Amino acid sequence: MYDLLKPHVKRIVVCNPRRNALLKEGSKSDRVDARELAELLYTKMLRPVYHRDHGMRVVKELARSYVTISKDQARVMTRVKALYRSWGIACSGKQISTVRPRSNWLEKITEPGVRHRAEFYYQQLDGLRSVRREVRRELLQESGKHKASQLLRQIPSIGPIRAALLLALAQTPHRFRSKRQLWTYSGFGIETHDSAEYRYLAGQLQRSEKPPQVRGLNRNYNHDLKNLFKSAATNAVAKSGPLQEFYLALVKRGIRPEMARLTLARKFAAITLAIWKKGVSFDAEHLKQQTA
């Protein structure tokens, strides 16, 4: 919609519907909503969502295709396992979806119709794998044209695919003023609630010493970007290196493992933003100093 309207107007604003609470009041119709949107725009009460082209359109579309096809492949693999489990056949692990022992797995299904159904699922799985490999090759080829891809791949656990997805999901680091904005966009922003911040003591207004209550992480975020940082953190925990040392240092200080992984995921986001925005290489020694 943004691309279709952009050539026909002087200025276009893409706003976040979650923040337009005033549109939920009163009668609802296209005419009423348009009027209320115009009034909010005139009073500058609409909060625009970042939407701009930075030469990443091809990478963005290829990344969308790769993520969608990967989800479809995982969905079909789950469907195959569900078929075997429905007939009481144990199928843990990934061998059931590989090509070599497939005939052995099909022989375990005694019902001809069900076996034929499993064969159709396997054909669908093979087709998705073939398309996924092709999209992956084009995604890596296109992302390699950007200098930021080489910088991001220097970060441990950020391989070629994760670097390409970062380019597609974030597009540019300059849209984030600080790491806290990236944390919020990635679902790592901490939400707090507070009331009665001030009180009167002996006739003087003083700030209350009651700490704000933490309500968890923000719920409005980019799910694909959060999954990317979380998977990178999980991968870094299992491999020796500076990021694993950072994680172990947190656990040694008494932080729970799940909270330590969350802190490591936030660290991944901060490192990614710093390297991408400044155009510098990954410095493990600086991370070790922070760990100490």
N, C-alpha and C positions, 0 to 999 in steps of 0.2 A: 504494500500500500504506500509506503514511504517513497519508493522508487517511482511508482506510477504518478503520484501527486507532485513530486518535486519539480518537474519541468513546467508545471502550470501555475505555480504560486510563487510569491516572493519569499515567503518564510513558512516553514512547516514545523510544527512542534509535535513530537511523539511523547505523550504523557503517560504516567503510570496510573492505570485505573484503580489500583488499590488505594491511592491517596486522594481520589476524588469522592470523598464521603458525601459531599453536598449533593451529588447526583442521585443518591439513594433516597432522598427525601421528596415527598409529594408525589404527584402524578408522573407517570413515565410514558414518554412517546418520543419519536425521533425529533419532532419539532421542539418539544420542551428540553430534551437533552442538548440539542444544538444551541438553544438560547442560553442555557446554563453554562455550557462550555465556553461560549463567546464571552459571557460575563466574567467567568473565572480567568480567561485569557486576558481580558481588558484590565482586570485588577491584579494581574501577575501572580495569581494564586496557583497556577498549574506548575507542577514540578516536571520538567522535561526529562525524558530518558535518553541516555547517550545513544546517538544513531548517526554514524558518519562513515563514509567510505575512505579507507586508507590504503587502497591497493591490495586488500586482502580478500576481495570478493571470490576469486577462484579458490583460494585456500579455504575460505569459509564454507563454500558450497561443497567442496570435496570432503571437508571434515564432517559436515552434516550427513553426507551420504555414507561415510565410513561409520559414524556412530549409529546411524539408523540400521545399516546392514548388520553391524555387530550385534545389536539388540535383537534383530530378527533371527540371526544365527543362534544366539543363546536361547531364544524362545523355542525354536525348532528342536534344539538339543534337549530342552526340558520336556517337550512334548514326546520325544522318543523315549526318554526315561520313564515318563508317566505311563506310556503304553506297556512297557515291560513290567513295571510295578503293579499295574492293574491285573496282570496274570500271575503275580506272585514270583516274579523272576528278579533276583537281586542284581542290581546294575550300578553299584557305586563306582566312582572314578570316571575317567574319561575314555576308557577303552571301548565303551559301547558306541562312541561316535567316530572312532577311527575307521580307516578303510580296510586294513589287513584282516582283523578277526571278525569282520562283519558277517560273513557266511556262518560262522560258528554261533553268533548271537541270533541270527535268523532261524537257525535250526532248533533253537530252544522254544520257539513259538509253534505249538502243534496245530493251532487253528489256521487253515489256509487263508481265510479272509483277513484275519488279523495280521498274518505275515505279509500279505500283499499291502496292507495299510502301512506297515513298518517300512516296506521297500519304497513306497511313495515318499515317506518322510525322509528317508535317506537320500533319495534323489533331490528333494528340495534342499537338504543340508549341503549336498555336494555343489549344487548350483550357487547357493549363497556363499560358500567358501571360495568358489572361483571368482565371483564378482567382487568379493571382499579383498582378495589378493590384488585384483586389477585396480580397485579404488585406492588401496593402500600404496601401491606403486606410484600412481599419479599424485597422491597426496604428498608423499615424501619428495617426489621430484619437484613439485611446485613450491613446497615449503623451503626446499634447499636454496631457492633463488633469493631468499631474504636473509640478510646478515644476522638478524636476531635469532634465527634458528640455530646457527652455530654457537652463539653465546649461551643460549638456554641449554643446549646439549652438554655443556661443560658441568652442569649441576648434576651430582650423583642421583641416579634413579630417574632422571629426566632424559629419556631416550628420544629417538627420532620421532616416534608417534606422539609422545606427550608434548614434545616441543612444537610439532605441527598443530596439535589441538590447542595449545596455548596461544599460538598466533591467530588461530581462527576464532577462539572464544573471546580473547581480550582485544585483539586487533592492534591496539597501541597502549603503551604503559602510561602515556601522558594524560589519559582520561582519569587516572587516579592521582589525586593530589598527594596522598600518603598511603602507607601500608594499611592503615585502618579502613580506608575506603575499599581497598582490594579485599580485606578480610570480610567486610560486610557484603560485598558483591559475591564472594565465594562461600558465604554461609558460615563464616567463622567470627562474625561480629557478636560481641557479648551485649545482651540487652539487660538493663537494670531498671528497677522501679523504685521510686522514693516518694515519700510524702512527709509533710511537717518538717521541712528542712530547717526552719527557724522557730525559735520559741523565746518567750520573754522570761528572763531571770533577773529578779531584783529591779524590775523596771527597764531592763536593757534587752534589746533584741540580739540574740546570739544564735549562731549556727548550731544545729543539733549534732551531737557526736554519733548519732545512730548511723551505721553504715548502710548504704543502699543495698537493696536485696537484688541478687542476681537471678534472673529468670531464664537463663540459658542462652542459646545461640539464636540469631535472627532467622526467621522463617521465610523471608522473601529473598531468594538468592538464585544464582545460576547453578543448577544441579549438576550439569556436566563438569563445570569447573571445580566444584567441591569434590566430586568423585575423582577427578584427576589428581588433586593435591592429596586426598586421603589415600589413594592407591600408591602414590609416590612415597608417602610417609610409611605405609605398611611395607613396601619393598625395601626402603632404606633401613628399617629396623632389622630385617633379616640379613642384611649384608654388612660386612665390616667396612668401616670408613668413618669419616668425621661426623656424619649425621647420625650414625649409630651410636657413636660416643656421646653425642649431644643427648640422645634419647636415654642412654644408660645413666648419664649424669642426673637427668631429671628423676628417674626412678630411684636412684640412690638417695636423692634428697627427700624421698617419701611420697612423691607424686604417684598416683595410681597409673598403671600402664595405659589405660584408655585415655586418661587426661594427658599423659606424656605424648601419646601419638597425636592427639589433637594439637598440642603445643608444637610438635614437629611439623604438622601440616601447615600451621600458621607460619612457622619459620620458612617452609618451602615457599609460601606465597610472598613473604617479605624478601627473601633472597631473589626470587624471580623478578619482582618489581625493581629491585635495586640494580641488578645486572642488566636488565632490559632497558631501563630508563637511562642509566649512566653509560651503557656500552662498555662495561668492564668485564674482566674474566672472573670466574668463581675463585674465591680466596678461602681455602680451608683453614688457614692459620687464624684468620679473623674469627671464624666460627668456633675454633678451639678456645680462643681467649674468652668468648662469650660463655662457653660451657663452664670454664673455670670460675 
